[in-house]
Amino acid sequence: MEKHGTGRIYIRAVLAAVLLVLIDQGAKLLAVRRLKGQPSLKLLPGVFELQYLENRGAAFGIFQDQRAFFLIMTVLILLLAVWCFAVVPKTGRYLPLRVCMVFVVAGALGNFLDRLFRGYVVDFFSFVLINFPVFNIADIYITVSFAVLVLLVFFYYKDEELLVFSGKYRREQREKGTETEEKNSRESGGQ
C-alpha cells in the first residue's frame, strides 16, 4: 500500500480512538454528575443497574490502591497495541486486527485518564443478577476487543499470517522491499 494510504489509516485510527475515549469520558462525567452520592438506578430490577463506584483497583477489587502499577502497565499496554497496529500489513485482511487495537488503545486511555487525573476509575454499569464487577465503557472496549482478538487468532488468521509479529518476518519484508527498490531504480535508470 502506498504511503499516502497508510497515512490515512493512521489518521482514521487516531480519530476513532479519540472519539471512543470522548464517549467513555463523557459517560463517566455523566455518572459522576448523576450517580455519585445517589442510590443505584435500577434499569432492570434485580438484573442491571447504574451504580456509581470509584474503583482504585482492577476487576474484582484486586490490586487496590496500586495507582503507579496501573499507570505503568497502561503505558506498556498502549505501546504494545500501537506497535501491533504499526507492524500489521495495511490490507483489508488485517482490518479486524487493527480495529481491535484501536479499541484496546481507547479503553486503556479512558481508564488511564481516570487514574491520572482522579486517582481512581469511575465505574457505573452493574449486572447485579450475576454479581459481576461494576464496569465502564472503557472496560467494554478492552474486554470485547480482547475476546475478538482471541477469536481472530484461533479461527480467522492462519499461523503464517500471524508471523507479521516476528522479527524474522519483518527483516525478510525489509530485504524484499530493498531488493524491489534497487530493481526499480535499475530499471528506471536504464530508460
Helices and strands as residue ranges (DSSP letters): H 3-35, E 41-44, E 48-55, G 59-61, H 67-87, G 92-94, H 95-117, E 121-127, G 128-130, H 137-151, I 152-156, G 159-165, H 167-189
